[in-house]
Structure formats: C-alpha cells, structure tokens
Amino acid sequence: IINTGIGWHEARIPTIQTKVPRAAFTWVTAKYKEHFNIPVITSNRINTPEVAEAVLQNGDADMISMARPFLADADFVNKAAQGRSDEINTCIGCNQACLDHVFSGEMSSCLVNPRACFETEINIIPTKQVKKIAVIGAGPAGLSTATALRESGVGSVVVLDRESQAGGIPRHCGNPPFGMREFKRILTGPQYAAYLTKRAREKGVEIYLNCSVIALHSQGQLTISTVLGAMQISAKRVVICTGVRETPRSTRLVSGQRPLGISTTGALQSMVYLKGKRPFKRPIIVGTELVAFSALLTCRKANIKPVAMIEQAGKTSAYGVCDLLPRIMGVKLYKNCQLLSIEGSQRVSAVNIMTADGSTRRIDCDG
C-alpha cells in the first residue's frame, strides 16, 4: 500500500486548513496511481462519507485516510455505515485544538467536539429522574442546551424568549459561515437559527416566545411577562442562556456627543436584515474583531460604503487573512490608530483619530 499526503500544517500553500476545498489534492494521488499496481491511499480535507465516496468513484485513489474527522466524531464510521451521515459532527479543518495543542505540548482535542480525548472526564449522563427544566433564552446556546437536555432524558424542557422568533442573534446576521459544526454545511445566520429551532422542536422542546422573565425566585419559580400579562411558572432547574452584549461606546471611554448614527454590529444587522433599514451611508468601523468584518459584509448587503476601519493594535484582531476583505471592498484599514472623539449634533459628521505616527486626523463620516 502507498499512502500519499500533501503538505503540512505550516506549508506555505495551505493544504489542510478550512479555506482548502474538500479533496482538493486527490488529483496528485491519481497521477501516482497510474504508475502503481498496488492500492494507493489519498488524504487531506476529506471529512464526509460523501466526499470520500466521490473520490473513490472518480478513481483518484483506492482508499481514504482520515485523522481529524475521527476527533470530531468518534462514531464517524458507524454513522456512515448505517446511512446516518447527516448526523456526523464534521471536522472544519481549524487545527486549533488538535495540531495547535500538540505543538504547544497540550492534550490534543477538537474545537467542534470538546469531549475528544476527554471522554472519561466530560460526560452527558442520562438523568434518572424526570424533571421540568426552564431555559431562559432561545439563541444558539439556549436551543442547544434544551436539545441536549431532552436527549439526556429530561421529561419536560421549556425555552423562554422575549423575541417573536427563536434563534437569537444569528437571525439578523445574514452572512455565512454558520452551521459547519452542527449541520455539515455553510449557512447564513437566519438559516442556522431555523435549523437549531427545528432540531429543538423535533426533540420535544417547548418554545415560548414574546415572554420576558422579570423575576427568578427560589425553588425554580419564575415570573414572566407575556402579552396576556404577568404569569408564574415553576421548574426543578433553571438554565440562563441570555447571551452577551457588545461593548458600547461609553465603556470604551470615547469622548464627544451622542448623535444619531452610532451603532453596534448587532444593531446594524438587525436594522438591515430584519427591518430593511439603512442607518447610514458612509460610516467608519471601529475594531477588527470578526464582528467588525461582519459589519463590513452587512454594509455591502445594504449598499453602505464604509470610509475606513480603524484598529488600535498593530495587527488585525481576527485572522490575518481578514485584512483582504476591506482591501477588496475598497475600505482603508488603519492600524495602530486610536479613536479620539466623535463629532456631530443631530447626526455623526466626523471622527478624530490618532494615527501610528502620533498625528491627528479628521475623517468625515455619517456613522
């Protein structure tokens, strides 16, 4: 048997990272295969039974070699053999908890399966008692928690959320990628929210919307506010999955007035995707976390033209490859740059920044 592998974790040409298309290098194995009369094995970014079968049917190899996909799901082979490939927890090629951990002398694991290599320490044990559990929050965390509780045998699981639709923040994040871990496909935020909601309901989770939990009492008693008024419900256990909030301008200690046009990424996405509004035309984006690049994509969706992105550090907070996005969109990216103040009375009219050389600059913008 001849086993072939292409490149390595730190190869100058990416060969195993997320950005590499699935089965991208099997053509190399196919060229070798022409010159051998013994079985040839191929590998690299083959992480589903369907992709593996297509490689074999195409004649590129005789066998498939996998490693990381078995960290993502130890039952990969059993599920494939039983025709349950849609249930496989798929490797996303991030390398963060497997190879990166090994290189730093830590225990190897998996970002999409934290139980990998910790199976004796992290266990979901079936409950011995039928209980009623209330989950506050119908975002990804709340829906996933509720689903896992039902799968572990909890008799009644109720999810409470103040919004009119379940799914949380992803509902108004229209850009991908979502769902690679759970559903083996790249989804937009609304699609991801719909999948999570559907899966929870299929498992028997009860989801109550347009209701806010206004008080949590002892012994699992909750007071909720609904369109019919205040009500009381009781549960044996209460799980709080109410998410997080983005850092507001006040916390960042940015001086200036508070005119119209200052927004977080979450508020921007809500206005664009849920309400069809365009809150500004020429904003400046502060920060280079992943949410900042989500803001860029949301602006593109709404035909908004950002004038600049600014980052206080010397490098992008998100992955370095993200630097390409503002360049492609024609947005100037300033690093080692500090936001000093925001100008405007009724609406944002400009910002003042300090650049890397210590000089100040005024940039006209409306948000």
Salt bridges, closest charged atoms under 4 A:
GLU50 OE1 - LYS184 NZ 3.44
ASP62 OD1 - LYS33 NZ 3.82
ASP73 OD2 - LYS79 NZ 2.80
GLU87 OE1 - ARG84 NH2 2.95
ASP100 OD1 - HIS9 NE2 2.99
GLU151 OE2 - LYS203 NZ 3.62
GLU163 OE1 - ARG171 NH2 3.48
GLU182 OE2 - ARG181 NH2 3.31
GLU202 OE2 - LYS198 NZ 2.55
ASP323 OD2 - LYS335 NZ 2.77
GLU343 OE1 - ARG362 NE 3.02
ASP364 OD1 - ARG362 NH1 2.51
